[in-house]
Amino acid sequence: MDRPSFENIHGSVKTAQASSHLFEGAKLSFTKGLSETFQISHNFEFGNPSLYMFNATFVDLLPGTQSPRTILIGNMDTTQSFLARVIRNFGNLTTTAIFQQYTRQSQSQLVTQLEADYQGSDHYVSLKVGDPDIVNESGAWFFSYLQSFTRKFSLGGALRYEYSNGLEDAVTTVGGSYKNDDHWQANATFEGRITGLSNFNLSYLKKIHRTTNFFLDFEGQFFGESKVTGGYEANFQHATVRSQVNTAGEVYTFIERKLAPGISFKFGGSLDHKSNEQRYGFGFFIGGP
């Protein structure tokens, strides 16, 4: 339950949810380390449509340590989409450049995102610039700040500003987190626009056993629909089980089973009781962590 950046303040609860890991169809992933610093992976997705993705990762370590200095990540798939990510660490400062090209309706589009994250002894600052275009005066900017006042309590806020085709949109978010050691954690964020408050998210994570976490996640709109999700995450020696249900009548379950060192099997499914829609997925993952 480490305290994250402000934008990931609900991260511990989201990670515990089965819906965050669920995929549809069949998957096969093979990861191979070619050296201590370079690895490749082949990922196959069988469904409608089927997809193949190739990924390569290079990690340059600081001399005499296991801490990464530079990370290069690239992947491409059969939809003619390409993504490159360059991460550079300067002590407490981490910079990231992301370049993504994807094809929609036979038209290619390049998206660029630049990020800078600084983690101090009691605060976390993050700045992101998405697809900046000075000529056409468009782009998105995101700034967040999280301040720890004590070892358990932190408050912060974020500002997202977008400008495109003469239209502007600004969203402000404030929130906080209280962490009672490794026993439980409560988080809250409130989002507002110029017109007033819009969305909120309240989350709670409780360790009820050394292997099991229970969570509640309440999110919605102040003057609209809302949803409460409850569930658990159980971590055993060779398996992880996640299950949840929400007030919208949706049930999710996701199971990850380690079959042997470096080999795991994942299976998950969901059921929407209102629409009777069902989704299932399973896959084998070979290599990697």
C-alpha positions, 0 to 999 in steps of 0.5 A: 500500500505504498503512497502513489502519485496523485493521479494514481491515488486509487491505484491500490483499489483499482489493481485489486479489482478483477475488472482491471485484469479481465480480457476477452478471448484467448491469449498466448504470450511468450517473453524471452530475455536475450541478455541482462538488459534486453528482452523481446515478447510475442503476444497472440490474441485470438478473437474477433479480430485476432491480433499479433503484437511484438514487443522489445524492451531495453534497460540500461542500468546504473553502474554497480546497481540494479536501478534503471537509468534508461528504458526503451520500449517499443511494440508494433502489431498487425493493425499497423499500430506502433508505440515507442516509449523512452524513459530516463531517470535522473535521480528523483526526476523521471522523464518519459517520451511516448510516441504512438502511431495507430491506423483508423479507417486506413488513416494513420495518426501520430500521438506524442506525450511528454511526461516529467515526474519528481518524487521528493521525500514528502511530495510527488509532482507530475507534469504531462503534455499530450500531443502539443501542436503550437501551429494549430494551437491544440494539445492537452496539459496535465499537472498534479501535486501530492503532499504528505503531511504525515506518514499516513496522511496526504492531500493533493490536486490536479489540473487538466487543460485541453484546447482544440479547434477553438474549444477549451476545457479545464478540469480540477481535481482535489483529494486525499489519502489516509493509510493506516500502515498496512492494515487499511487505506481510504482515498477520496477525489472530487472533480469539478469544472467551471460549471461546478462539481461533476465526478467523485471517487471514494475507495477503501482497501482493508487487509483482512488476512495476510493473504486477502484484501477487501475493497470498496469503490464508490464512483459516480456523478454528483447529479447523475449515476453512481456505482458501488463496487465491492470485492476481494483479492486473495494472494496465495503461494501459486495463485491470485484470485480476484472477484467483485460485484457492483450495484449495476448488476455486474459480476467479475472474477479473475484467476491467475495460476502459476503452473511452473517458474515463468509459466502462468495461466490466467482465466476470467469472466464477467456477467451483466445481470441486466443485459445478460451479456457474458465475457470470458478470457483465458491465456498462457503466459510464458517467461517474464516476471 
